[in-house]
């Protein structure tokens, strides 16, 4: 009962202070509300995107590990939308198949040279970078909310306090009492509270998303190196393979 009472009292105090805020302070609070909506939408959408990417990566890893040939999954013409590992794998396989078609070998099991394999590795690296940028898209809005919201709130507070002191100075009374200053200062401080209410959740969400992005990027880097090594074993010319001596 006491907790509910104090909660209602705090909410009432916030609303009262909002009504005491100046027009400039209310404009700042409105801007912060827009920031908050964008920040929460980014956090929800990016968290769902990364959760889906992690789930699809795990499923793709299981299926890829059962393949006898590195391009067997590609030859099945399957599509896995929203899976970063599959996108890296598909880009690498397309580049490999292109070099295999251009190979001068007339045998059924084509091989490519060292130059072609280096080009395939370059495609894999660019694909990893492209997928990382795709996952990172939108996080700048959270970074702006984390760094900008407290300063916007502080701007509203300083502006409100300045107006409060200006109102007292313009009054007929020569002294400023606590009763005269308190409403204006309380109305000014509400913008700082609003700025912190935007910045604090955005900070936690941003750090969590950046951590997950780093994990996904490392996973893609490791997979790209593993894929390149497996392609070398299966398709690099025999005398160029690092595990075999030159003849």
Rosetta silent file (secondary structure, phi, psi, omega in degrees, C-alpha in Angstrom):
SEQUENCE: XXXXXXXXXXXXXXXXXXXXXXXXXXXXXXXXXXXXXXXXXXXXXXXXXXXXXXXXXXXXXXXXXXXXXXXXXXXXXXXXXXXXXXXXXXXXXXXXXXXXXXXXXXXXXXXXXXXXXXXXXXXXXXXXXXXXXXXXXXXXXXXXXXXXXXXXXXXXXXXXXXXXXXXXXXXXXXXXXXXXXXXXXXXXXXXXXXXXXXXXXXXXXXXXXXXXXXXXXXXXXXXXXXXXXXXXXXXXXXXXXXXXXXX
SCORE:     score description
SCORE:     0.000 S_00000001
   1 L     0.000  -45.890  179.687    0.000    0.000    0.000 S_00000001
   2 H   -64.254  -40.846 -179.355    2.793    2.421    0.923 S_00000001
   3 H   -63.546  -43.846  179.083    4.761    1.560   -2.229 S_00000001
   4 H   -63.743  -37.742  179.443    1.728    2.187   -4.453 S_00000001
   5 H   -64.406  -46.865 -179.051    1.083    5.472   -2.685 S_00000001
   6 H   -67.088  -33.038  176.634    4.641    6.712   -3.139 S_00000001
   7 H   -64.505  -45.113  178.168    4.594    5.596   -6.793 S_00000001
   8 H   -64.147  -36.399  179.394    1.398    7.600   -7.409 S_00000001
   9 H   -65.838  -40.080  179.533    2.935   10.534   -5.548 S_00000001
  10 H   -66.219  -42.280  178.477    6.061   10.414   -7.730 S_00000001
  11 H   -63.595  -42.164  178.178    3.991   10.266  -10.917 S_00000001
  12 H   -61.800  -40.408  179.783    1.878   13.177   -9.733 S_00000001
  13 H   -64.641  -39.124  178.585    5.032   15.128   -8.939 S_00000001
  14 H   -64.031  -45.046  179.475    6.422   14.477  -12.425 S_00000001
  15 H   -64.925  -40.101  178.899    3.235   15.648  -14.108 S_00000001
  16 H   -63.514  -43.329  179.722    3.071   18.721  -11.895 S_00000001
  17 H   -66.636  -33.851  176.836    6.668   19.617  -12.675 S_00000001
  18 H   -62.920  -42.239  179.872    6.008   19.111  -16.380 S_00000001
  19 H   -68.345  -26.424  177.528    3.160   21.615  -16.239 S_00000001
  20 H   -79.143  -15.313 -177.546    5.447   24.059  -14.410 S_00000001
  21 L   -65.715  152.158  177.686    8.082   23.796  -17.138 S_00000001
  22 L   -73.032  171.840  178.654    8.502   26.654  -19.563 S_00000001
  23 H   -60.938  -40.598  178.877    7.538   26.405  -23.222 S_00000001
  24 H   -62.897  -40.204  178.701   11.177   25.822  -24.150 S_00000001
  25 H   -64.331  -39.309  178.518   11.416   23.018  -21.581 S_00000001
  26 H   -67.399  -34.299  175.551    8.296   21.338  -22.973 S_00000001
  27 H   -64.566  -42.991  177.756    9.756   21.547  -26.487 S_00000001
  28 H   -61.933  -42.062  178.759   12.937   19.856  -25.239 S_00000001
  29 H   -63.808  -38.655  176.665   10.870   17.137  -23.559 S_00000001
  30 H   -62.179  -42.522  177.183    8.968   16.607  -26.819 S_00000001
  31 H   -62.696  -40.601  179.219   12.253   16.199  -28.716 S_00000001
  32 H   -66.045  -34.152  176.612   13.441   13.731  -26.080 S_00000001
  33 H   -64.981  -39.072  175.977   10.216   11.735  -26.444 S_00000001
  34 H   -63.997  -43.909  175.567   10.893   11.427  -30.179 S_00000001
  35 H   -56.351  -43.523 -177.850   14.452   10.301  -29.379 S_00000001
  36 H   -63.636  -42.052  179.719   13.046    7.732  -26.967 S_00000001
  37 H   -63.245  -44.005  177.770   10.639    6.282  -29.553 S_00000001
  38 H   -63.727  -42.590 -177.773   13.420    5.947  -32.113 S_00000001
  39 H   -63.114  -45.388 -179.673   15.792    4.428  -29.537 S_00000001
  40 H   -67.399  -37.061  177.985   13.282    1.807  -28.374 S_00000001
  41 H   -65.207  -40.153  177.681   12.317    0.909  -31.937 S_00000001
  42 H   -65.278  -45.289 -178.572   16.000    0.428  -32.844 S_00000001
  43 H   -61.502  -43.189 -179.177   16.659   -1.661  -29.732 S_00000001
  44 H   -68.346  -45.742 -177.195   13.676   -3.930  -30.363 S_00000001
  45 H   -67.633  -42.277 -178.913   14.275   -4.360  -34.105 S_00000001
  46 H   -70.697  -34.906  177.756   18.037   -4.938  -33.789 S_00000001
  47 H   -65.864  -40.988  177.352   17.622   -7.375  -30.897 S_00000001
  48 H   -66.298  -39.295  179.000   15.129   -9.425  -32.927 S_00000001
  49 H   -62.831  -43.995 -177.746   17.424   -9.273  -35.972 S_00000001
  50 H   -72.708  -35.707  175.913   20.442  -10.497  -33.996 S_00000001
  51 H   -63.272  -41.942  178.284   18.484  -13.219  -32.212 S_00000001
  52 H   -66.058  -40.071  178.399   17.230  -14.461  -35.588 S_00000001
  53 H   -63.022  -41.990  178.374   20.757  -14.284  -37.025 S_00000001
  54 H   -63.432  -42.164 -179.620   22.135  -16.347  -34.131 S_00000001
  55 H   -65.557  -44.615  179.809   19.406  -18.963  -34.522 S_00000001
  56 H   -68.819  -34.768  176.502   19.870  -19.246  -38.296 S_00000001
  57 H   -61.729  -41.004  179.602   23.663  -19.352  -37.934 S_00000001
  58 H   -65.116  -43.006  178.993   23.353  -22.337  -35.601 S_00000001
  59 H   -65.286  -40.919  179.711   21.024  -24.166  -38.003 S_00000001
  60 H   -66.020  -40.206  178.445   23.284  -23.397  -40.971 S_00000001
  61 H   -58.843  -43.476  179.838   26.366  -24.589  -39.062 S_00000001
  62 H   -62.952  -45.075 -178.674   24.712  -27.925  -38.360 S_00000001
  63 H   -69.277  -39.917 -179.848   23.694  -28.411  -41.997 S_00000001
  64 H   -64.925  -37.310 -178.957   27.039  -27.207  -43.353 S_00000001
  65 H   -66.838  -18.533  179.817   28.961  -29.588  -41.111 S_00000001
  66 L   -89.970   -3.364 -177.335   27.143  -32.572  -42.671 S_00000001
  67 L   -80.560  139.135  178.530   28.205  -31.717  -46.234 S_00000001
  68 L   -80.046  -33.954  178.597   30.872  -33.869  -47.875 S_00000001
  69 L  -115.096  151.238 -175.883   31.932  -31.148  -50.312 S_00000001
  70 L   -66.227  -28.211 -177.876   32.316  -27.463  -49.542 S_00000001
  71 L  -103.880   11.027 -179.182   29.969  -26.432  -52.377 S_00000001
  72 H   -64.575  -40.991  178.968   27.399  -29.188  -51.883 S_00000001
  73 H   -64.687  -38.910  178.503   25.078  -26.908  -49.934 S_00000001
  74 H   -65.230  -39.344 -178.749   25.386  -24.268  -52.658 S_00000001
  75 H   -68.083  -18.498  178.035   24.565  -26.794  -55.390 S_00000001
  76 L   -79.226   -5.550  175.363   21.288  -27.622  -53.644 S_00000001
  77 L    59.105   36.427  177.715   20.088  -24.084  -54.438 S_00000001
  78 L   -85.615  152.519  178.266   18.757  -23.486  -50.939 S_00000001
  79 L  -122.965  132.941  177.998   18.073  -19.983  -49.635 S_00000001
  80 L  -129.015   89.167 -177.415   18.470  -18.882  -46.012 S_00000001
  81 L   -73.356  137.226  177.670   17.395  -15.248  -45.746 S_00000001
  82 L    84.305    9.757  179.176   18.678  -13.311  -42.751 S_00000001
  83 L  -106.669  109.594 -177.997   21.566  -15.710  -42.008 S_00000001
  84 H   -60.199  -40.780 -179.198   24.936  -13.890  -42.051 S_00000001
  85 H   -64.153  -39.434  178.276   26.982  -17.102  -42.321 S_00000001
  86 H   -65.013  -38.354  178.858   24.964  -18.285  -45.306 S_00000001
  87 H   -63.340  -42.381  176.741   25.479  -14.933  -47.051 S_00000001
  88 H   -63.767  -44.023  179.809   29.253  -15.200  -46.556 S_00000001
  89 H   -62.374  -44.117 -178.231   29.175  -18.808  -47.734 S_00000001
  90 H   -64.584  -42.471  178.323   27.076  -17.969  -50.801 S_00000001
  91 H   -62.763  -42.411  178.861   29.351  -15.107  -51.864 S_00000001
  92 H   -65.210  -40.658 -179.549   32.426  -17.316  -51.522 S_00000001
  93 H   -67.966  -39.240  178.416   30.862  -20.183  -53.463 S_00000001
  94 H   -62.680  -42.534  177.927   29.727  -17.914  -56.293 S_00000001
  95 H   -66.666  -40.011  178.586   33.233  -16.524  -56.669 S_00000001
  96 H   -63.655  -45.363 -179.958   34.744  -20.016  -56.500 S_00000001
  97 H   -62.663  -35.509  178.364   32.352  -21.375  -59.133 S_00000001
  98 H   -63.738  -43.247  178.874   33.184  -18.473  -61.422 S_00000001
  99 H   -70.005  -32.208  176.655   36.900  -19.266  -61.240 S_00000001
 100 H   -66.701  -37.502  177.195   36.192  -22.962  -61.733 S_00000001
 101 H   -67.563  -31.858  179.721   34.286  -22.179  -64.933 S_00000001
 102 L   -83.751   -3.914 -178.929   37.188  -20.071  -66.145 S_00000001
 103 L   -66.560  144.658 -179.713   39.680  -22.829  -65.386 S_00000001
 104 L   -81.790   -9.054 -178.835   41.556  -24.241  -68.352 S_00000001
 105 L   -69.002  135.766  179.757   41.367  -27.731  -66.962 S_00000001
 106 L   -95.985    0.926 -178.490   39.130  -30.003  -68.973 S_00000001
 107 L   -78.060  166.367 -178.410   38.659  -32.591  -66.254 S_00000001
 108 L   -73.238  -27.351  178.418   35.463  -33.016  -64.317 S_00000001
 109 L  -103.299   93.338 -175.759   37.131  -31.981  -61.045 S_00000001
 110 L   -72.361  155.915  174.704   38.400  -28.491  -61.779 S_00000001
 111 L  -131.811  153.514  178.874   41.170  -26.829  -59.828 S_00000001
 112 E  -119.801  160.410 -179.109   42.080  -23.182  -59.509 S_00000001
 113 L   -85.362 -179.527 -177.583   45.382  -21.426  -59.085 S_00000001
 114 H   -65.757  -37.254  179.011   46.751  -19.430  -56.208 S_00000001
 115 H   -63.206  -44.322  177.988   45.627  -16.116  -57.736 S_00000001
 116 H   -62.571  -39.278  179.439   42.051  -17.327  -58.042 S_00000001
 117 H   -66.973  -36.227  177.076   42.055  -18.560  -54.450 S_00000001
 118 H   -65.202  -36.813  176.362   43.321  -15.195  -53.220 S_00000001
 119 H   -65.333  -38.562  176.624   40.444  -13.523  -55.060 S_00000001
 120 H   -62.747  -42.485  178.488   38.005  -15.884  -53.354 S_00000001
 121 H   -62.788  -38.452  177.522   39.491  -14.973  -49.953 S_00000001
 122 H   -63.207  -39.490  177.219   39.092  -11.290  -50.789 S_00000001
 123 H   -63.520  -40.990  178.977   35.420  -11.834  -51.603 S_00000001
 124 H   -62.710  -42.570  179.760   34.935  -13.636  -48.285 S_00000001
 125 H   -64.217  -42.595  178.978   36.547  -10.773  -46.371 S_00000001
 126 H   -67.137  -34.636  178.404   34.386   -8.177  -48.113 S_00000001
 127 H   -66.092  -40.405  176.900   31.283  -10.266  -47.493 S_00000001
 128 H   -61.742  -44.218  179.323   32.054  -10.426  -43.757 S_00000001
 129 H   -63.603  -39.619 -179.279   32.497   -6.649  -43.665 S_00000001
 130 H   -65.893  -41.986  178.665   29.241   -6.139  -45.587 S_00000001
 131 H   -67.674  -35.476  177.375   27.266   -8.363  -43.224 S_00000001
 132 H   -64.990  -42.003  177.929   28.771   -6.603  -40.194 S_00000001
 133 H   -64.959  -36.023  178.888   27.720   -3.226  -41.562 S_00000001
 134 H   -65.558  -40.585  178.306   24.228   -4.565  -42.208 S_00000001
 135 H   -71.121  -29.723 -177.313   23.931   -5.736  -38.600 S_00000001
 136 H   -81.099  -17.140 -176.092   25.393   -2.463  -37.327 S_00000001
 137 L   -57.095  129.000  178.891   22.957   -0.272  -39.297 S_00000001
 138 L   100.257  -18.856 -179.182   20.823    1.812  -36.956 S_00000001
 139 H   -68.257  -21.298  178.357   23.081    1.620  -33.909 S_00000001
 140 H   -61.977  -31.234  177.997   24.224    5.188  -34.559 S_00000001
 141 H   -64.331  -37.922  176.738   20.767    6.350  -33.417 S_00000001
 142 H   -68.142  -40.069  178.300   21.338    4.703  -30.045 S_00000001
 143 H   -61.976  -39.812  177.713   24.801    6.269  -29.782 S_00000001
 144 H   -65.283  -41.262  179.449   23.267    9.688  -30.483 S_00000001
 145 H   -64.412  -40.251 -179.013   20.583    9.091  -27.859 S_00000001
 146 H   -64.775  -44.568 -174.883   23.158    8.028  -25.258 S_00000001
 147 H   -87.153  -30.184 -173.748   25.424   11.030  -25.811 S_00000001
 148 H   -92.915  -31.633 -175.195   22.906   13.690  -26.824 S_00000001
 149 H   -61.331  -44.513  178.988   19.883   13.145  -24.591 S_00000001
 150 H   -62.299  -35.440  179.988   21.553   14.207  -21.291 S_00000001
 151 H   -71.160  -36.136  174.469   22.851   17.400  -22.906 S_00000001
 152 H   -63.454  -42.816  177.175   19.416   18.231  -24.310 S_00000001
 153 H   -62.168  -40.892  178.365   17.960   17.691  -20.857 S_00000001
 154 H   -65.230  -37.967  176.652   20.660   19.877  -19.326 S_00000001
 155 H   -59.551  -45.861  178.280   19.943   22.579  -21.897 S_00000001
 156 H   -62.498  -37.850  179.825   16.272   22.585  -20.905 S_00000001
 157 H   -67.074  -47.474  179.978   17.186   22.734  -17.220 S_00000001
 158 H   -61.767  -41.152  178.998   19.624   25.617  -17.600 S_00000001
 159 H   -63.236  -43.047  179.569   17.131   27.495  -19.743 S_00000001
 160 H   -66.160  -41.017  177.852   14.362   26.926  -17.193 S_00000001
 161 H   -64.613  -40.000  177.950   16.528   28.006  -14.241 S_00000001
 162 H   -61.011  -43.218  177.412   17.576   31.083  -16.168 S_00000001
 163 H   -64.752  -36.972  179.694   13.933   31.967  -16.789 S_00000001
 164 H   -64.410  -45.522  177.449   13.125   31.359  -13.112 S_00000001
 165 H   -65.759  -36.905  178.136   15.856   33.729  -11.943 S_00000001
 166 H   -64.928  -37.790  178.063   14.828   36.218  -14.606 S_00000001
 167 H   -65.518  -38.969  178.281   11.240   36.118  -13.373 S_00000001
 168 H   -67.227  -41.211 -178.816   12.337   36.752   -9.803 S_00000001
 169 H   -65.650  -31.979 -179.463   14.598   39.589  -10.883 S_00000001
 170 H   -80.894  -10.443 -179.019   11.751   41.195  -12.822 S_00000001
 171 L   -74.289  170.566 -178.649    9.389   40.999   -9.818 S_00000001
 172 L   -79.703  -25.043 -177.979    8.688   43.782   -7.422 S_00000001
 173 L   -72.463  140.818 -178.429   10.072   41.923   -4.444 S_00000001
 174 L   -86.786  -10.951 -178.550   13.730   42.580   -3.788 S_00000001
 175 L  -123.775  148.474  179.802   14.441   39.137   -2.278 S_00000001
 176 L  -103.225  119.244  178.371   14.046   35.646   -3.669 S_00000001
 177 L   -97.945  165.193  178.940   12.479   33.134   -1.292 S_00000001
 178 H   -61.926  -38.501 -179.730   12.433   29.363   -1.577 S_00000001
 179 H   -64.668  -31.023  178.880    8.688   29.399   -2.206 S_00000001
 180 H   -76.997  -36.810 -174.176    9.199   31.720   -5.144 S_00000001
 181 H   -86.653  -30.770 -171.219   12.092   29.775   -6.705 S_00000001
 182 H   -58.137  -47.321 -178.336   11.052   26.164   -6.067 S_00000001
 183 H   -61.187  -42.513 -179.696    8.290   25.797   -8.712 S_00000001
 184 H   -67.153  -40.609  179.301   10.415   27.238  -11.491 S_00000001
 185 H   -67.548  -41.203  178.558   13.497   25.184  -10.572 S_00000001
 186 H   -63.509  -40.113  177.195   11.428   22.001  -10.238 S_00000001
 187 H   -66.292  -30.412  178.519    9.881   22.635  -13.644 S_00000001
 188 H   -74.774  -37.194 -176.622   13.350   23.168  -15.097 S_00000001
 189 H   -69.632  -18.597 -177.850   14.817   19.980  -13.603 S_00000001
 190 H   -63.699  -27.446  179.398   12.170   17.800  -15.269 S_00000001
 191 H   -70.740  -35.054  175.633   14.021   18.118  -18.582 S_00000001
 192 H   -65.164  -41.274  176.446   17.170   16.611  -17.047 S_00000001
 193 H   -60.098  -43.543  179.481   15.083   13.717  -15.726 S_00000001
 194 H   -63.317  -40.947  178.675   13.620   13.219  -19.204 S_00000001
 195 H   -62.366  -41.491  178.766   17.096   13.246  -20.759 S_00000001
 196 H   -69.156  -34.942  178.267   18.351   10.600  -18.330 S_00000001
 197 H   -66.379  -25.164  174.300   15.253    8.455  -18.895 S_00000001
 198 H   -82.938  -43.062 -171.788   16.150    8.398  -22.599 S_00000001
 199 H   -73.067  -38.576 -173.878   19.913    7.968  -22.182 S_00000001
 200 H   -66.249  -51.838  176.093   20.031    5.224  -19.537 S_00000001
 201 H   -61.551  -36.234  179.379   17.976    2.543  -21.385 S_00000001
 202 H   -64.379  -36.857  179.307   19.718    3.489  -24.640 S_00000001
 203 H   -64.620  -47.602  178.556   23.121    2.995  -23.010 S_00000001
 204 H   -63.112  -44.132  179.067   22.278   -0.504  -21.747 S_00000001
 205 H   -63.848  -40.961 -179.674   20.688   -1.454  -25.084 S_00000001
 206 H   -63.215  -46.252 -179.353   23.609   -0.075  -27.090 S_00000001
 207 H   -63.430  -39.876  179.290   26.214   -1.968  -25.046 S_00000001
 208 H   -66.120  -42.534 -179.048   24.254   -5.216  -25.303 S_00000001
 209 H   -68.693  -38.899  178.326   23.800   -4.871  -29.071 S_00000001
 210 H   -64.254  -39.149  176.765   27.467   -3.954  -29.631 S_00000001
 211 H   -61.532  -46.616  179.417   28.531   -7.037  -27.671 S_00000001
 212 H   -65.201  -36.667  176.744   26.293   -9.277  -29.785 S_00000001
 213 H   -63.379  -40.762  178.990   27.538   -7.600  -32.964 S_00000001
 214 H   -64.584  -40.341  178.569   31.133   -8.278  -31.940 S_00000001
 215 H   -63.956  -44.755  179.535   30.330  -11.939  -31.276 S_00000001
 216 H   -64.449  -38.188  179.685   28.606  -12.312  -34.663 S_00000001
 217 H   -66.252  -43.004  177.231   31.506  -10.602  -36.458 S_00000001
 218 H   -63.183  -39.895  178.057   34.078  -12.894  -34.843 S_00000001
 219 H   -62.548  -41.124  178.125   31.924  -15.883  -35.753 S_00000001
 220 H   -67.802  -39.406  177.126   31.775  -14.738  -39.383 S_00000001
 221 H   -60.879  -46.622  179.943   35.540  -14.137  -39.473 S_00000001
 222 H   -63.104  -41.667  179.745   36.236  -17.628  -38.133 S_00000001
 223 H   -65.094  -40.350  179.622   33.791  -19.196  -40.566 S_00000001
 224 H   -62.489  -40.498  177.829   35.314  -17.311  -43.521 S_00000001
 225 H   -67.215  -41.514  177.808   38.797  -18.586  -42.605 S_00000001
 226 H   -63.450  -42.234  179.575   37.488  -22.122  -42.160 S_00000001
 227 H   -64.474  -43.335  178.965   35.649  -21.939  -45.497 S_00000001
 228 H   -62.588  -40.763  179.167   38.735  -20.609  -47.312 S_00000001
 229 H   -64.927  -40.122  179.658   40.888  -23.389  -45.851 S_00000001
 230 H   -69.071  -35.972  175.603   38.407  -26.035  -46.926 S_00000001
 231 H   -65.119  -38.428  177.310   38.220  -24.562  -50.429 S_00000001
 232 H   -61.909  -43.601 -178.614   42.012  -24.681  -50.652 S_00000001
 233 H   -64.018  -37.907 -174.110   42.065  -28.343  -49.692 S_00000001
 234 H   -89.097  -30.597 -169.107   39.415  -29.290  -52.254 S_00000001
 235 H  -125.807  -11.430  178.262   40.092  -26.978  -55.202 S_00000001
 236 E   -73.630  142.657 -179.152   43.585  -25.492  -55.070 S_00000001
 237 L   -54.660  143.635 -171.289   46.010  -27.035  -57.556 S_00000001
 238 H   -55.012  -45.161 -174.635   47.915  -29.948  -56.070 S_00000001
 239 H   -75.454   -6.242  178.784   51.387  -28.468  -56.308 S_00000001
 240 H  -103.396   -6.171 -177.152   50.220  -25.228  -54.622 S_00000001
 241 L   -70.433  134.748 -177.491   48.558  -26.780  -51.573 S_00000001
 242 L   -66.120  -20.899 -178.255   50.385  -25.900  -48.355 S_00000001
 243 L   -90.850    3.886  179.782   49.988  -29.449  -47.006 S_00000001
 244 L  -128.227  139.257  179.734   51.719  -31.031  -49.992 S_00000001
 245 L   -71.445  152.864  177.298   55.359  -30.673  -51.110 S_00000001
 246 L   -68.917  143.470 -178.642   56.143  -29.202  -54.534 S_00000001
 247 L  -102.974    0.000    0.000   56.774  -31.729  -57.265 S_00000001
